Amino acid sequence: MNWIWNVRLETGESMDSYGRVQTETGLFHLKVDEQGQVVEISAAENRQPDGEGFDAKQKLALPAFKELHNHLDKTYLSLEWKASRPSKNLDHRLEMEAAELTELAKTIEQRAQTMIERHLKNGVNHIRTHVNIDPFIRLENLKGVKKALDKYKEYVTYDIVAFPQHGLLRHAEVPDLLRQALQSGATMLGALDPGGIDKNIEASLQLTMDIAKEYQSDVDFHLHDSGHLGYYTMDHWLRMVEQQGYRGKTSFSHAFGLNGIGESKQRAFAKRLKDNNVQILTTVPISLQRKLIPIDLLTEAGVFVGMGCDGFYDSWGPYGSGDVLERVKEFCEYTGKTTERKLRESLAYITEGVTPLDQESVYQWPKVGDEASFVLLNASCSAEAVARAPQSQERILINKGKIYNPYKQRQNIQSL
């Protein structure tokens, strides 16, 4: 690609006659080099399109989206419809999941591929996926997910988290299976509720640290335990991180232990999270109010917060569209964000902090030298894109200058 013509970019803001903020935009042409970087930005009024390129037809460009908590191996997508079976508790749910793992492993690549395509169509160019590593299917899900992701390597990058869904300590072979996974394509180490699942916080965390340090791996924890149990788990891990100098390698997914501990304690803990460069990754579970962690407080403290869709349409639940932009909309709606600036700023949760305008509403993206990765959609500005996400479903993903065409890609995959 040489040029992307007629792209709408945010340029600043103004006030209308009612004192309401409005985002200003303009039309631009973007030149992209062979390395997928923006090398020139020209105002559309100063230059007529000429030569080869892609006409964006005045669609708004936003930074490509990042899906930071997903389970490509769990989805039922591409299979016949089936609702979820009710479970008595988490242990019972894991037993039911284990019973179908062997059968589902036969279609892992197909199902993962279907979910990846859904994300690409929604504008995602990076996926962090957790993949079950367990004694029932061992590394089968990892192999299938990696094959599926590699088919789309021109359009999406990824993290694969080796995830002990059925516990680290409950099955003797799991620790070595995790080591094998980190040697076989998994890029991160996962962990799950050392208290609620493994029933031994200290032993579970220490073994997790041992494996992580052995491979110098980042660690992404699933922490569903709430209240003091969840808080104690995170606090204990941070003390280990501080004592052993393992800063900058931790993500807490869900992190429900941040609830119910009081605002002053939340603020003090947020500072520790920031000091240790810990990421918080949330799926915005608005169906259970007690589980909506203090996202705004964490953001104000400078903690990295990212969002993801988790699993959707799987044994755990039949719901979910797989759209991270809709996750942002739900968060804004639930927390009462209605102003132009608040809606606009919330986009950062799915772009790894990149927004077209900075905190002072000054233009900051894209600039010459930036990666040419965009989502093009029909919206007047990012605030509208967030607030009206379900109406903005027709999107075009451009990753490093390459346009994702789902129809052409499907033909290519069928010929492999």
C-alpha positions as CSV (number, residue, x, y, z in Angstrom):
1,M,0.0,0.0,0.0
2,N,1.2,3.5,-0.8
3,W,-1.5,5.8,0.4
4,I,-4.7,5.7,2.5
5,W,-6.8,8.5,1.1
6,N,-9.6,10.5,2.8
7,V,-9.1,9.4,6.4
8,R,-10.9,11.3,9.2
9,L,-8.6,12.1,12.1
10,E,-9.3,13.9,15.4
11,T,-7.5,17.3,15.5
12,G,-8.7,19.0,18.7
13,E,-11.9,20.2,20.3
14,S,-14.1,23.2,20.6
15,M,-17.2,24.4,22.6
16,D,-20.6,24.7,21.2
17,S,-23.1,27.5,22.2
18,Y,-24.2,25.4,25.2
19,G,-20.7,25.0,26.6
20,R,-20.6,21.4,25.5
21,V,-17.3,20.0,24.2
22,Q,-17.2,18.9,20.6
23,T,-14.3,16.9,19.0
24,E,-12.9,18.5,15.8
25,T,-11.8,16.4,12.9
26,G,-10.3,16.8,9.5
27,L,-9.7,14.7,6.4
28,F,-6.1,13.6,5.6
29,H,-4.1,11.3,3.3
30,L,-1.6,9.0,4.9
31,K,1.4,7.6,3.1
32,V,2.6,4.2,4.4
33,D,6.0,2.6,3.6
34,E,6.9,-1.0,3.0
35,Q,7.7,-1.5,6.7
36,G,4.1,-0.5,7.6
37,Q,5.0,2.9,9.1
38,V,3.3,6.3,8.4
39,V,5.8,8.4,6.5
40,E,3.7,11.3,5.5
41,I,0.4,13.0,6.6
42,S,-1.2,15.5,4.2
43,A,-4.4,17.5,4.6
44,A,-6.9,16.3,2.0
45,E,-7.6,19.9,1.0
46,N,-4.0,20.4,-0.1
47,R,-3.7,17.3,-2.3
48,Q,-5.9,15.3,-4.6
49,P,-5.6,11.5,-4.5
50,D,-3.3,10.2,-7.2
51,G,-1.7,6.8,-7.9
52,E,-2.4,3.6,-6.0
53,G,-3.9,3.5,-2.6
54,F,-7.0,2.8,-0.5
55,D,-9.9,5.2,-0.2
56,A,-11.1,5.3,3.4
57,K,-14.2,7.3,2.2
58,Q,-14.0,9.7,5.2
59,K,-14.2,7.0,7.8
60,L,-12.8,7.8,11.2
61,A,-9.4,6.3,12.1
62,L,-8.8,5.0,15.6
63,P,-5.8,3.1,16.9
64,A,-6.1,-0.6,16.3
65,F,-7.8,-2.4,19.3
66,K,-6.1,-4.8,21.7
67,E,-8.0,-7.8,23.2
68,L,-6.2,-8.4,26.5
69,H,-8.1,-11.2,28.1
70,N,-9.4,-14.0,25.9
71,H,-9.8,-17.8,25.7
72,L,-9.5,-18.8,22.1
73,D,-9.5,-22.5,23.0
74,K,-12.8,-22.5,24.9
75,T,-15.3,-21.0,22.5
76,Y,-18.1,-23.1,20.9
77,L,-18.1,-20.7,17.8
78,S,-18.4,-22.7,14.6
79,L,-20.2,-25.6,16.4
80,E,-23.9,-26.2,16.7
81,W,-25.7,-24.0,19.3
82,K,-25.8,-25.2,22.9
83,A,-26.6,-23.2,26.0
84,S,-24.5,-23.6,29.2
85,R,-25.3,-26.2,31.8
86,P,-25.9,-24.8,35.3
87,S,-23.1,-25.5,37.9
88,K,-23.2,-25.6,41.7
89,N,-19.9,-23.8,42.1
90,L,-16.5,-23.2,40.4
91,D,-15.2,-26.7,41.2
92,H,-18.3,-28.2,39.7
93,R,-17.9,-26.0,36.6
94,L,-14.3,-27.2,36.2
95,E,-15.4,-30.8,36.4
96,M,-18.0,-30.3,33.7
97,E,-15.4,-28.6,31.5
98,A,-12.9,-31.4,32.0
99,A,-15.5,-33.9,30.8
100,E,-15.7,-32.3,27.4
101,L,-12.1,-31.2,26.8
102,T,-11.0,-34.3,24.9
103,E,-14.0,-34.0,22.5
104,L,-13.5,-30.2,22.0
105,A,-9.8,-30.7,21.3
106,K,-10.7,-32.2,18.0
107,T,-12.0,-28.8,16.7
108,I,-9.6,-26.5,18.5
109,E,-8.0,-25.0,15.4
110,Q,-11.4,-24.4,13.7
111,R,-13.0,-22.9,16.7
112,A,-10.0,-20.6,17.5
113,Q,-9.9,-19.5,13.9
114,T,-13.6,-18.5,14.0
115,M,-13.0,-16.4,17.1
116,I,-9.9,-14.8,15.7
117,E,-11.8,-13.7,12.6
118,R,-14.5,-12.2,14.8
119,H,-11.8,-10.1,16.5
120,L,-10.2,-9.0,13.3
121,K,-13.5,-7.9,11.9
122,N,-14.0,-5.9,15.0
123,G,-10.7,-4.1,14.6
124,V,-8.4,-6.1,16.9
125,N,-4.7,-6.5,15.9
126,H,-3.4,-8.0,19.2
127,I,-4.9,-10.8,21.2
128,R,-3.8,-12.1,24.6
129,T,-5.3,-15.6,24.9
130,H,-5.2,-18.0,27.8
131,V,-4.9,-21.6,26.8
132,N,-5.7,-24.6,29.0
133,I,-2.7,-26.6,30.0
134,D,-4.0,-29.6,32.0
135,P,-3.7,-33.4,32.5
136,F,-6.7,-34.1,30.3
137,I,-5.5,-32.7,27.0
138,R,-2.0,-31.7,27.9
139,L,-0.6,-29.3,25.1
140,E,-3.3,-30.0,22.5
141,N,-5.1,-26.7,22.9
142,L,-1.8,-24.8,22.7
143,K,-0.9,-26.5,19.4
144,G,-4.2,-25.8,17.8
145,V,-4.4,-22.2,19.0
146,K,-0.9,-21.4,17.8
147,K,-1.7,-22.9,14.4
148,A,-4.8,-20.8,14.1
149,L,-3.0,-17.6,15.2
150,D,-0.1,-18.2,12.8
151,K,-2.5,-18.2,9.8
152,Y,-3.3,-14.5,10.6
153,K,0.3,-13.4,11.4
154,E,0.0,-10.5,8.8
155,Y,-2.8,-9.0,10.8
156,V,-2.5,-9.9,14.5
157,T,0.2,-10.3,17.1
158,Y,-0.5,-12.3,20.2
159,D,0.4,-13.4,23.7
160,I,-0.3,-17.1,24.6
161,V,-0.7,-17.6,28.3
162,A,-0.1,-21.2,29.5
163,F,-3.1,-21.4,31.8
164,P,-3.5,-24.1,34.6
165,Q,-7.3,-23.9,34.5
166,H,-7.7,-26.9,36.7
167,G,-5.1,-25.8,39.3
168,L,-1.4,-25.8,39.7
169,L,-1.2,-28.0,42.7
170,R,-4.1,-30.4,42.3
171,H,-2.5,-32.5,39.6
172,A,1.2,-33.5,40.0
173,E,2.0,-33.3,36.3
174,V,0.7,-29.7,35.7
175,P,4.0,-27.8,36.7
176,D,6.0,-29.8,34.1
177,L,3.3,-29.4,31.5
178,L,3.5,-25.6,32.0
179,R,7.3,-25.8,31.5
180,Q,6.7,-27.8,28.3
181,A,4.2,-25.2,27.2
182,L,6.7,-22.4,27.7
183,Q,9.1,-24.3,25.6
184,S,6.5,-25.0,22.9
185,G,5.1,-21.6,21.9
186,A,3.4,-20.2,25.0
187,T,4.8,-16.7,25.6
188,M,3.6,-16.2,29.2
189,L,2.9,-18.2,32.4
190,G,-0.6,-18.2,33.8
191,A,-2.0,-18.8,37.3
192,L,-5.4,-19.3,38.9
193,D,-6.7,-18.5,42.3
194,P,-4.0,-19.9,44.6
195,G,-6.5,-19.8,47.5
196,G,-9.8,-20.7,46.0
197,I,-8.5,-23.4,43.6
198,D,-5.1,-24.6,44.9
199,K,-6.1,-24.1,48.6
200,N,-2.5,-23.2,49.4
201,I,-1.6,-19.6,48.6
202,E,2.0,-19.6,49.6
203,A,3.0,-22.9,47.9
204,S,1.1,-22.0,44.7
205,L,2.6,-18.6,44.4
206,Q,6.1,-19.8,45.2
207,L,5.9,-22.6,42.5
208,T,4.6,-20.0,40.1
209,M,7.5,-17.7,40.8
210,D,10.0,-20.6,40.5
211,I,8.7,-21.5,37.0
212,A,8.4,-17.8,35.9
213,K,12.0,-17.1,36.9
214,E,13.2,-20.3,35.3
215,Y,12.0,-19.0,31.9
216,Q,12.1,-15.3,32.7
217,S,8.4,-15.3,31.8
218,D,5.8,-12.7,32.5
219,V,2.9,-14.0,34.7
220,D,-0.8,-13.3,34.2
221,F,-3.0,-14.4,37.2
222,H,-6.7,-15.2,37.0
223,L,-7.8,-13.9,40.4
224,H,-11.5,-14.5,41.0
225,D,-11.2,-14.7,44.8
226,S,-12.8,-11.6,46.3
227,G,-12.4,-9.7,49.6
228,H,-9.6,-10.5,52.0
229,L,-8.6,-13.8,50.3
230,G,-8.1,-12.1,46.9
231,Y,-6.4,-9.1,48.4
232,Y,-4.0,-11.2,50.5
233,T,-3.1,-13.2,47.4
234,M,-2.1,-10.1,45.4
235,D,-0.4,-8.6,48.4
236,H,1.7,-11.7,49.0
237,W,2.7,-11.9,45.4
238,L,3.8,-8.3,45.4
239,R,5.9,-8.9,48.4
240,M,7.6,-11.7,46.6
241,V,8.1,-9.5,43.5
242,E,9.6,-6.7,45.6
243,Q,11.9,-9.1,47.5
244,Q,13.0,-11.0,44.5
245,G,13.3,-8.1,42.1
246,Y,10.7,-9.4,39.6
247,R,9.1,-6.1,38.8
248,G,7.4,-5.3,35.5
249,K,6.4,-8.9,34.8
250,T,2.9,-9.3,36.4
251,S,-0.7,-8.9,35.3
252,F,-3.7,-9.4,37.5
253,S,-6.7,-10.4,35.5
254,H,-10.1,-9.9,37.2
255,A,-8.5,-8.9,40.5
256,F,-11.7,-9.1,42.4
257,G,-9.8,-8.8,45.6
258,L,-9.6,-5.1,45.0
259,N,-13.3,-4.9,46.0
260,G,-14.5,-4.6,49.5
261,I,-11.2,-3.4,51.1
262,G,-12.1,0.3,51.4
263,E,-11.0,3.3,49.3
264,S,-8.0,4.3,51.3
265,K,-6.6,0.7,51.1
266,Q,-7.4,0.6,47.4
267,R,-5.4,3.8,46.9
268,A,-2.4,2.6,48.8
269,F,-2.5,-0.7,46.9
270,A,-2.8,1.1,43.6
271,K,0.4,2.9,44.4
272,R,2.2,-0.4,44.9
273,L,0.8,-1.7,41.7
274,K,2.1,1.3,39.9
275,D,5.5,1.1,41.6
276,N,5.9,-2.5,40.6
277,N,4.5,-1.9,37.0
278,V,1.7,-4.4,37.5
279,Q,-1.1,-4.5,34.9
280,I,-4.7,-4.9,35.8
281,L,-6.8,-6.6,33.1
282,T,-10.6,-6.6,33.4
283,T,-13.6,-8.0,31.5
284,V,-16.0,-5.4,33.1
285,P,-18.3,-8.0,34.6
286,I,-21.3,-5.6,35.1
287,S,-23.7,-8.4,35.8
288,L,-22.3,-8.7,39.3
289,Q,-21.9,-5.2,40.7
290,R,-19.7,-6.3,43.6
291,K,-17.1,-7.5,41.1
292,L,-16.6,-4.2,39.2
293,I,-13.2,-3.3,40.4
294,P,-12.2,0.4,41.0
295,I,-11.1,1.1,37.4
296,D,-11.2,4.9,37.6
297,L,-9.2,4.9,40.8
298,L,-6.6,2.7,39.3
299,T,-6.4,4.8,36.2
300,E,-6.0,8.0,38.2
301,A,-3.1,6.3,40.1
302,G,-1.3,5.6,36.8
303,V,-1.9,1.9,36.8
304,F,-2.1,0.3,33.4
305,V,-5.7,-1.0,32.9
306,G,-6.7,-3.0,29.9
307,M,-9.9,-4.7,28.9
308,G,-10.9,-7.9,27.2
309,C,-13.9,-10.0,26.3
310,D,-12.8,-13.1,28.2
311,G,-14.5,-16.2,26.8
312,F,-17.7,-15.8,24.8
313,Y,-20.2,-18.5,23.9
314,D,-18.6,-21.4,25.7
315,S,-19.3,-23.9,28.5
316,W,-19.2,-21.0,31.0
317,G,-21.8,-18.9,29.3
318,P,-23.7,-18.3,26.0
319,Y,-23.4,-14.5,25.9
320,G,-20.9,-12.0,24.5
321,S,-20.4,-10.4,21.1
322,G,-16.6,-10.6,21.2
323,D,-16.3,-6.8,20.7
324,V,-13.8,-5.0,23.0
325,L,-15.3,-1.6,21.9
326,E,-18.6,-2.7,23.3
327,R,-16.9,-3.6,26.5
328,V,-15.7,0.0,26.8
329,K,-19.2,1.2,26.0
330,E,-20.6,-1.0,28.8
331,F,-18.0,0.3,31.3
332,C,-18.9,3.9,30.4
333,E,-22.6,3.3,30.6
334,Y,-22.3,1.5,33.9
335,T,-20.1,4.2,35.5
336,G,-22.1,7.1,34.2
337,K,-19.6,8.5,31.7
338,T,-21.5,10.7,29.3
339,T,-19.3,13.6,28.4
340,E,-17.2,13.9,25.2
341,R,-13.9,13.8,27.1
342,K,-14.8,10.9,29.4
343,L,-16.0,8.8,26.5
344,R,-13.0,9.7,24.4
345,E,-10.5,9.0,27.1
346,S,-12.0,5.6,27.8
347,L,-10.9,4.3,24.4
348,A,-7.4,4.0,26.0
349,Y,-8.5,0.8,27.8
350,I,-8.5,-1.1,24.5
351,T,-5.6,0.6,22.7
352,E,-2.8,0.2,25.3
353,G,-3.2,3.8,26.2
354,V,-3.0,5.4,22.8
355,T,-5.7,8.0,21.9
356,P,-5.9,10.5,19.1
357,L,-5.9,13.4,21.5
358,D,-4.0,13.7,24.7
359,Q,-5.2,14.7,28.2
360,E,-5.1,18.3,27.1
361,S,-7.1,17.6,24.0
362,V,-4.1,18.2,21.8
363,Y,-3.4,16.1,18.7
364,Q,-1.0,13.2,19.4
365,W,-1.9,10.3,17.0
366,P,-1.1,9.3,14.4
367,K,2.3,10.9,13.7
368,V,5.0,10.3,11.1
369,G,6.9,7.3,12.3
370,D,4.0,5.6,14.0
371,E,2.9,2.1,13.0
372,A,0.1,2.3,10.4
373,S,-2.4,0.2,12.3
374,F,-5.9,1.6,12.4
375,V,-9.5,0.7,12.8
376,L,-11.7,2.6,10.2
377,L,-15.3,3.0,11.2
378,N,-18.4,5.1,10.5
379,A,-18.4,7.6,13.4
380,S,-17.8,11.3,13.7
381,C,-15.3,11.0,16.6
382,S,-14.0,8.5,19.1
383,A,-16.6,9.5,21.7
384,E,-19.4,8.6,19.3
385,A,-17.6,5.3,18.5
386,V,-17.5,4.4,22.2
387,A,-21.1,5.5,23.0
388,R,-22.7,4.0,19.9
389,A,-20.5,0.9,19.6
390,P,-23.3,-1.5,18.5
391,Q,-24.1,0.8,15.6
392,S,-20.4,1.0,14.6
393,Q,-20.0,-2.7,13.7
394,E,-18.8,-2.2,10.1
395,R,-15.1,-1.7,10.6
396,I,-12.0,-2.1,8.5
397,L,-8.7,-3.2,10.2
398,I,-5.4,-2.0,8.8
399,N,-2.4,-3.6,10.4
400,K,1.0,-2.2,9.5
401,G,-0.5,-0.9,6.2
402,K,-2.2,-4.2,5.3
403,I,-5.9,-4.3,5.0
404,Y,-7.7,-7.2,6.5
405,N,-10.3,-8.6,4.0
406,P,-12.3,-11.3,5.8
407,Y,-13.6,-12.7,2.5
408,K,-10.2,-13.0,0.8
409,Q,-8.6,-14.3,4.0
410,R,-11.3,-17.1,4.2
411,Q,-10.4,-18.1,0.6
412,N,-6.7,-18.2,1.4
413,I,-7.3,-20.3,4.5
414,Q,-9.4,-22.8,2.7
415,S,-6.7,-23.3,0.1
416,L,-4.0,-24.1,2.8
